[in-house]
């Protein structure tokens, strides 16, 4: 039976062509091989034909068998769509004890503000979250600074555990906090209840304090002390958990890439997530001061990755987050459930954000937009909705349509389509439309640049026997 050419995207990559398809498969082809593929004369080259068939760039044989095989691969490629809404974000308060220069939520620093979640709202939010058909749930506490409403945090953990005695789901609890308020009582509760802790650590003292000022002193010195204290307690209690850190890149970070990574290494961190700023909230308003071009970020990112590779070669174990996510997708077809790098995105079908006032949003970014007066991404309220009505809302279906990159202009023809994703909230805030039809926008350039770097490593691994960072 005659083989047939299947759909693929391509890009000239050094002296070869990179081709990918919707199943997440990739190949590097020489100029001659690429011409055979396009001219459909690949059948004359058995080695080429075999590798094209293996990765479904061409198909032959029984049509039904091929469709079923490819369907299984596509199902695995999109397995997150079958997992339900796993991430449930509880915004315990928008109050905060810091004034970070890039805060997306433009959080209030008024301690006496009434912007805190009540027990009643918390209970109803937990009840909705437990209605998700996902067997595994992640409850994440955010703010503002969530420890400013620690009593409700405790209540959610205790109430969810009690309810789960009959429901029997797998629930993990995660705290995103600056840890300034984490005293002995709080730390004991967090460790005793196996609550995963993530804190912001933007680099060394200069960068961190510049990004995240604290009116009572150096926030860097406080966070360093808290990280060491909590990790030592984990060790004493023979727990495998460690404090995870979140890095946000501002203009002040760009020349301090080595110092930033050295700080993580000094604190025995095994992962660093080099995150670009998203122009929302304060960062959008002060972009001229804290922002940068995609090219400037990518130069910084490349230096960071090169330094991490050097450290790995010296036996120092540390990974970069974006690199790890993308390389797992590309080489292992292992789709780490990072909401922004999904198609469609994780809004509602992967995550929900329960605000302090009971309003529910597609995602934390949608909630942040509402804090500035735009409730376009509100899907309901804990007093009025159940889980099914939220996932069946028009906002949810619209968000899915807007973030299905296989159908979007420019995205559909991009060689990196199988590994990427878009954020409709960002597009809407930036352009007033869910569909940013201008290729090469800020986020697009950054993700393409990161993937260029990763495929360079894969290229050298395939053809120069050099190992990429994994």
GUTILUM-131924 format. One record per residue (C-alpha): residue in three letters; x, z, y. Coordinates in steps of 0.05 Angstrom, whole numbers, padded with zeros to 5 digits, always signed. Layout:
ALAXZY...
This chain:
UNK+00000+00000+00000UNK+00026-00019+00069UNK+00046+00040+00113UNK+00017+00046+00182UNK+00046+00071+00247UNK+00019+00138+00269UNK+00013+00165+00341UNK+00076+00194+00372UNK+00108+00210+00439UNK+00180+00196+00456UNK+00236+00208+00505UNK+00306+00179+00512UNK+00352+00237+00494UNK+00427+00225+00505UNK+00444+00165+00460UNK+00382+00174+00416UNK+00307+00178+00422UNK+00268+00243+00411UNK+00199+00231+00380UNK+00145+00282+00367UNK+00073+00282+00342UNK+00012+00326+00346UNK+00032+00365+00283UNK+00093+00393+00318UNK+00142+00349+00280UNK+00203+00319+00314UNK+00259+00270+00297UNK+00319+00242+00334UNK+00325+00167+00323UNK+00381+00120+00340UNK+00367+00060+00385UNK+00364+00015+00323UNK+00318+00063+00286UNK+00272+00070+00346UNK+00267-00006+00352UNK+00249-00011+00278UNK+00196+00042+00288UNK+00165+00007+00348UNK+00172-00062+00316UNK+00142-00034+00251UNK+00201-00060+00210UNK+00221+00009+00187UNK+00198-00009+00116UNK+00263-00047+00108UNK+00303+00017+00118UNK+00286+00064+00060UNK+00321+00126+00089UNK+00286+00116+00156UNK+00219+00102+00123UNK+00224+00165+00080UNK+00238+00212+00138UNK+00183+00180+00181UNK+00133+00188+00123UNK+00154+00260+00110UNK+00136+00280+00182UNK+00074+00235+00189UNK+00103+00188+00240UNK+00080+00134+00192UNK+00028+00141+00137UNK+00014+00105+00072UNK-00019+00117+00005UNK-00089+00143-00006UNK-00121+00153+00062UNK-00161+00214+00042UNK-00100+00249+00013UNK-00059+00236+00075UNK-00115+00261+00120UNK-00122+00325+00080UNK-00047+00337+00081UNK-00042+00324+00155UNK-00104+00367+00168UNK-00070+00426+00133UNK-00009+00417+00177UNK-00051+00412+00240UNK-00090+00474+00218UNK-00025+00512+00211UNK-00001+00484+00278UNK-00064+00511+00311UNK-00073+00573+00269UNK-00085+00617+00330UNK-00153+00585+00339UNK-00176+00618+00275UNK-00152+00688+00292UNK-00204+00707+00344UNK-00193+00747+00408UNK-00135+00793+00390UNK-00109+00816+00458UNK-00154+00864+00498UNK-00126+00885+00565UNK-00152+00949+00596UNK-00138+00952+00671UNK-00141+01027+00680UNK-00129+01025+00755UNK-00104+00980+00809UNK-00070+01039+00843UNK+00006+01038+00839UNK+00064+01082+00860UNK+00110+01022+00874UNK+00107+00964+00922UNK+00138+00907+00883UNK+00153+00846+00925UNK+00123+00798+00874UNK+00062+00838+00852UNK+00010+00787+00829UNK-00047+00836+00835UNK-00029+00860+00905UNK-00042+00930+00879UNK-00063+00987+00924UNK-00017+01047+00932UNK-00073+01094+00953UNK-00073+01151+00903UNK-00143+01173+00925UNK-00173+01105+00916UNK-00234+01101+00870UNK-00205+01039+00835UNK-00198+01074+00768UNK-00233+01062+00702UNK-00283+01115+00682UNK-00293+01140+00611UNK-00360+01106+00608UNK-00332+01038+00626UNK-00274+01050+00578UNK-00321+01067+00520UNK-00363+01005+00531UNK-00301+00961+00537UNK-00274+00988+00471UNK-00341+00976+00438UNK-00339+00903+00459UNK-00266+00894+00438UNK-00282+00921+00369UNK-00336+00867+00361UNK-00282+00813+00358UNK-00280+00781+00290UNK-00204+00786+00290UNK-00177+00835+00238UNK-00117+00852+00282UNK-00128+00876+00353UNK-00079+00893+00408UNK-00102+00941+00461UNK-00058+00935+00523UNK-00059+00984+00581UNK-00044+00954+00649UNK-00054+00966+00723UNK-00031+00977+00777UNK+00004+01033+00743UNK-00037+01054+00682UNK-00005+01123+00678UNK-00041+01140+00743UNK-00103+01143+00698UNK-00071+01174+00637UNK-00132+01214+00617UNK-00173+01151+00606UNK-00114+01119+00568UNK-00116+01179+00521UNK-00191+01174+00515UNK-00188+01100+00495UNK-00135+01113+00442UNK-00174+01172+00412UNK-00242+01138+00417UNK-00217+01072+00387UNK-00183+01109+00329UNK-00247+01148+00315UNK-00290+01085+00315UNK-00240+01048+00273UNK-00248+01098+00215UNK-00310+01058+00195UNK-00291+00989+00223UNK-00221+00990+00192UNK-00186+00940+00235UNK-00111+00938+00250UNK-00105+00964+00321UNK-00039+00967+00359UNK-00034+01001+00427UNK+00012+00976+00481UNK+00030+01005+00548UNK+00058+00964+00606UNK+00084+01016+00656UNK+00140+01030+00706UNK+00146+01097+00670UNK+00158+01136+00734UNK+00101+01184+00716UNK+00121+01190+00643UNK+00134+01265+00637UNK+00146+01302+00571UNK+00071+01309+00556UNK+00058+01235+00566UNK+00119+01213+00527UNK+00100+01259+00469UNK+00030+01229+00467UNK+00056+01157+00469UNK+00106+01169+00413UNK+00059+01210+00370UNK+00006+01155+00373UNK+00055+01098+00360UNK+00040+01066+00427UNK+00088+01008+00441UNK+00120+01014+00509UNK+00140+00957+00555UNK+00170+00969+00623UNK+00195+00925+00679UNK+00271+00919+00683UNK+00292+00864+00730UNK+00366+00875+00724UNK+00421+00919+00752UNK+00409+00970+00806UNK+00415+00920+00863UNK+00365+00869+00836UNK+00316+00919+00806UNK+00310+00962+00869UNK+00306+00900+00912UNK+00248+00873+00871UNK+00214+00939+00856UNK+00225+00989+00913UNK+00204+01061+00905UNK+00195+01106+00966UNK+00225+01167+00932UNK+00291+01137+00911UNK+00321+01086+00863UNK+00270+01061+00813UNK+00327+01033+00772UNK+00358+01101+00761UNK+00291+01130+00741UNK+00275+01074+00692UNK+00344+01076+00661UNK+00337+01151+00649UNK+00267+01143+00620UNK+00287+01086+00573UNK+00346+01126+00545UNK+00303+01188+00538UNK+00246+01154+00501UNK+00293+01114+00456UNK+00330+01178+00437UNK+00264+01211+00420UNK+00244+01151+00378UNK+00310+01158+00341UNK+00300+01234+00331UNK+00231+01222+00302UNK+00258+01167+00257UNK+00214+01114+00287UNK+00234+01041+00290UNK+00202+01028+00358UNK+00242+01020+00421UNK+00222+01010+00493UNK+00215+00936+00508UNK+00232+00910+00577UNK+00202+00855+00620UNK+00246+00817+00669UNK+00218+00778+00729UNK+00263+00730+00766UNK+00264+00728+00842UNK+00311+00696+00891UNK+00352+00760+00889UNK+00364+00748+00814UNK+00394+00679+00817UNK+00466+00697+00830UNK+00464+00760+00786UNK+00451+00730+00718UNK+00510+00764+00685UNK+00495+00832+00715UNK+00422+00827+00692UNK+00440+00812+00620UNK+00496+00864+00619UNK+00445+00916+00641UNK+00401+00899+00581UNK+00460+00902+00534UNK+00483+00969+00563UNK+00413+00997+00548UNK+00417+00969+00476UNK+00360+00920+00489UNK+00353+00868+00435UNK+00310+00820+00476UNK+00308+00795+00547UNK+00250+00752+00571UNK+00274+00710+00630UNK+00209+00700+00667UNK+00199+00655+00728UNK+00156+00679+00784UNK+00084+00656+00785UNK+00061+00641+00856UNK+00002+00689+00856UNK-00012+00750+00898UNK+00047+00777+00938UNK+00096+00727+00909UNK+00053+00670+00935UNK+00047+00701+01004UNK+00123+00715+01008UNK+00147+00654+00971UNK+00198+00635+01025UNK+00231+00702+01015UNK+00227+00713+00940UNK+00214+00644+00910UNK+00257+00584+00890UNK+00252+00513+00865UNK+00245+00497+00791UNK+00315+00469+00793UNK+00343+00534+00820UNK+00308+00574+00765UNK+00332+00526+00711UNK+00404+00532+00734UNK+00396+00608+00730UNK+00362+00603+00662UNK+00417+00559+00633UNK+00471+00607+00656UNK+00432+00665+00624UNK+00424+00629+00558UNK+00497+00607+00556UNK+00519+00679+00568UNK+00471+00704+00514UNK+00502+00654+00465UNK+00571+00678+00483UNK+00549+00750+00470UNK+00518+00729+00403UNK+00583+00697+00383UNK+00618+00763+00397UNK+00570+00800+00352UNK+00525+00828+00406UNK+00453+00819+00384UNK+00406+00798+00440UNK+00354+00743+00445UNK+00320+00708+00503UNK+00244+00708+00499UNK+00224+00638+00519UNK+00279+00608+00477UNK+00258+00648+00416UNK+00184+00628+00424UNK+00200+00554+00432UNK+00253+00551+00376UNK+00204+00585+00328UNK+00152+00533+00344UNK+00200+00474+00338UNK+00242+00493+00277UNK+00196+00539+00238UNK+00126+00516+00259UNK+00116+00591+00272UNK+00068+00596+00330UNK+00082+00662+00364UNK+00017+00679+00399UNK+00040+00673+00471UNK-00024+00659+00508UNK+00003+00612+00561UNK+00038+00567+00511UNK-00025+00551+00471UNK-00071+00491+00473UNK-00124+00509+00491UNK-00097+00570+00526UNK-00114+00641+00505UNK-00165+00655+00559UNK-00225+00691+00526UNK-00212+00662+00457UNK-00145+00698+00452UNK-00149+00752+00505UNK-00198+00787+00551UNK-00184+00832+00611UNK-00231+00892+00623UNK-00225+00912+00696UNK-00231+00984+00720UNK-00300+00969+00748UNK-00328+00941+00683UNK-00322+00868+00700UNK-00291+00825+00645UNK-00246+00765+00657UNK-00217+00709+00616UNK-00147+00737+00623UNK-00104+00782+00667UNK-00089+00724+00714UNK-00164+00713+00723UNK-00172+00787+00738UNK-00116+00784+00789UNK-00150+00726+00824UNK-00214+00767+00828UNK-00175+00823+00862UNK-00166+00774+00920UNK-00239+00757+00923UNK-00246+00697+00875UNK-00287+00713+00813UNK-00286+00643+00783UNK-00257+00670+00718UNK-00305+00728+00709UNK-00342+00722+00642UNK-00385+00784+00643UNK-00391+00859+00650UNK-00387+00916+00600UNK-00458+00938+00618UNK-00490+00870+00609UNK-00452+00832+00555UNK-00432+00836+00482UNK-00372+00800+00452UNK-00411+00738+00428UNK-00441+00725+00496UNK-00371+00727+00527UNK-00338+00677+00480UNK-00400+00632+00486UNK-00399+00633+00562UNK-00394+00570+00604UNK-00330+00598+00636UNK-00298+00603+00567UNK-00316+00532+00546UNK-00293+00505+00614UNK-00227+00541+00608UNK-00216+00512+00538UNK-00231+00442+00562UNK-00183+00450+00621UNK-00126+00475+00579UNK-00130+00427+00519UNK-00066+00390+00536UNK-00077+00336+00484UNK-00129+00308+00532UNK-00097+00320+00599UNK-00064+00265+00640UNK+00012+00266+00635UNK+00010+00323+00585UNK-00021+00279+00530UNK+00038+00231+00534UNK+00093+00283+00541UNK+00143+00289+00484UNK+00139+00365+00491UNK+00063+00366+00483UNK+00063+00401+00415UNK+00101+00462+00441UNK+00073+00472+00511UNK+00012+00497+00548UNK-00020+00501+00617UNK-00053+00556+00657UNK-00119+00534+00690UNK-00119+00597+00733UNK-00052+00578+00764UNK-00077+00507+00774UNK-00141+00530+00807UNK-00105+00579+00853UNK-00054+00525+00872UNK-00098+00463+00880UNK-00171+00485+00878UNK-00180+00448+00813UNK-00173+00470+00740UNK-00139+00404+00726UNK-00072+00395+00760UNK-00064+00321+00750UNK+00003+00317+00785UNK+00058+00313+00733UNK+00120+00352+00749UNK+00089+00412+00783UNK+00127+00478+00788UNK+00109+00505+00719UNK+00113+00437+00686UNK+00184+00426+00711UNK+00205+00495+00687UNK+00177+00487+00617UNK+00205+00416+00611UNK+00273+00441+00634UNK+00274+00498+00584UNK+00254+00450+00528UNK+00307+00401+00550UNK+00359+00456+00542UNK+00332+00477+00473UNK+00330+00406+00447UNK+00401+00396+00471UNK+00421+00454+00426UNK+00381+00425+00368UNK+00414+00357+00381UNK+00483+00387+00377UNK+00463+00427+00315UNK+00437+00364+00281UNK+00494+00318+00300UNK+00554+00361+00320UNK+00544+00418+00270UNK+00538+00469+00326UNK+00490+00526+00315UNK+00435+00538+00367UNK+00417+00607+00391UNK+00361+00633+00345
